[in-house]
Amino acid sequence: MHRVHRGFDVPDPRIAIEHNASMPRLHMTAGDAPASLCDPLPAAAMPVLLVLCTCPEAAAADAIAGSLVEKRLAACVNVVPGLRSIYRWQGQLERAEEHLLLIKTTGERFDALREHIVGMHPHAVPEVLALDVAGGLERYLDWVHAETAQPGQQA
């Protein structure tokens, strides 16, 4: 019997191995994986995002981080100094020391967060990348929702 699991036609209903040039990856079906890996996230936790943003100096990173938390656009922002970036900008290879912001927010607050970063950031094209959070400690995810709730809005 064949089942489709995460886009793969799986002859054995328990596992699938995806082969590629670099490394095979094992995919387990819900029937064989531990329940904690397969249980859906609580509805409130589904739209939690981790947003990445780099800043050229500590002052800009601290100002953006503080403002995002103060305005409840983010529950928490980690400022990671010492990042070395290599990228192409306007046809030139660039190397820069930067600070990475790890921003925890929700899908509901992302548009406002992105616009706020763009308004404060010293770069014309700031890095703003949102990554979906697939899971986490439920109490932490609930806290992210509570801390980013708009005044008068219940998380």
C-alpha positions in Angstrom: 0.0 0.0 0.0 1.3 3.5 -0.8 0.7 6.6 1.1 1.7 10.2 0.4 3.5 11.7 3.4 4.9 15.3 3.1 4.9 15.0 -0.7 6.6 11.6 -0.9 5.0 8.4 -2.2 5.8 6.0 0.6 5.7 2.2 0.0 6.3 1.4 3.6 3.7 3.3 5.6 6.2 3.8 8.4 9.2 5.6 6.8 10.4 7.2 3.7 14.0 8.0 2.7 14.5 11.0 0.4 17.7 10.6 -1.6 19.7 13.5 -2.9 23.3 14.0 -4.0 24.5 15.0 -0.6 22.7 13.0 2.1 19.6 10.8 2.4 17.0 12.1 4.9 14.6 10.0 6.9 11.0 10.9 7.2 8.7 9.2 9.7 5.0 8.9 9.6 2.8 10.0 12.5 2.2 6.4 13.5 5.8 5.8 14.3 7.1 9.2 15.5 6.9 10.1 19.2 3.6 11.9 19.9 5.4 15.1 20.9 6.8 15.4 17.4 3.5 15.0 15.6 1.0 16.7 17.9 -0.2 19.9 16.3 0.8 23.2 18.0 -1.8 25.0 19.9 -3.8 27.4 17.8 -2.3 30.4 19.5 1.3 29.1 18.8 0.9 28.5 15.1 1.9 31.9 13.7 5.1 32.5 15.8 8.0 33.8 13.7 11.7 34.1 14.1 12.8 37.2 12.1 16.4 37.8 11.2 17.8 41.3 10.7 21.4 42.4 10.5 22.6 45.9 11.5 26.0 47.5 10.7 26.6 48.8 14.2 25.7 48.2 17.8 23.8 51.5 18.3 21.4 50.7 15.4 20.9 47.1 16.6 20.1 48.2 20.2 17.8 51.0 19.0 15.8 48.8 16.7 15.7 45.9 19.3 14.5 48.2 22.1 11.9 49.9 19.9 10.5 46.6 18.7 10.0 45.3 22.2 8.7 48.6 23.5 6.1 48.8 20.8 5.1 45.2 21.4 6.1 44.3 17.8 8.4 41.7 19.3 8.4 39.7 22.5 12.2 39.4 22.6 15.1 40.4 20.5 18.6 38.9 20.9 21.4 41.0 19.7 24.3 38.9 18.5 27.5 40.9 17.9 30.5 39.7 15.9 28.7 38.6 12.7 30.9 38.6 9.6 28.9 39.0 6.4 30.1 38.6 2.9 27.7 39.7 0.1 27.5 41.4 -3.2 26.1 45.0 -3.3 25.8 47.1 -6.4 28.2 44.8 -8.3 30.9 44.9 -5.6 31.9 42.1 -3.2 31.5 43.4 0.3 32.7 42.2 3.7 31.2 43.7 6.9 31.1 43.2 10.6 27.5 43.3 11.7 25.1 42.6 14.5 22.4 39.9 14.1 19.0 40.5 15.5 17.0 37.4 16.4 13.5 38.7 16.7 10.6 36.6 18.2 7.2 37.8 17.0 3.9 36.6 15.6 2.5 36.4 12.1 -0.1 39.0 13.1 2.6 41.6 14.0 5.0 40.9 11.1 3.9 43.5 8.6 4.1 46.3 11.2 7.4 44.9 12.5 8.9 44.9 9.0 7.8 48.5 8.3 9.2 49.6 11.6 12.6 48.1 10.9 12.6 49.6 7.4 11.8 53.0 8.9 14.6 52.8 11.5 17.3 50.9 9.7 20.4 52.7 8.3 20.6 50.5 5.2 18.4 51.3 2.1 17.7 47.5 1.8 17.8 45.9 5.3 17.8 42.2 5.7 14.4 41.2 7.1 13.7 37.5 6.8 10.8 35.8 8.6 11.1 32.1 9.4 8.1 30.0 10.6 8.6 28.4 14.0 7.6 24.7 13.6 7.4 24.0 17.3 8.7 25.0 20.7 7.9 25.1 24.4 4.2 25.8 24.5 4.6 28.2 27.5 7.2 30.2 25.6 5.1 30.4 22.4 2.2 31.6 24.5 4.4 34.2 26.1 5.4 35.5 22.6 1.7 35.9 21.8 1.0 37.6 25.2 3.9 40.1 24.8 3.1 41.0 21.2 -0.7 41.4 21.8 -1.9 44.9 21.0 -3.4 46.8 24.0 -6.9 45.6 24.6 -6.3 42.4 22.6 -6.1 39.1 24.4 -3.4 36.7 23.3 
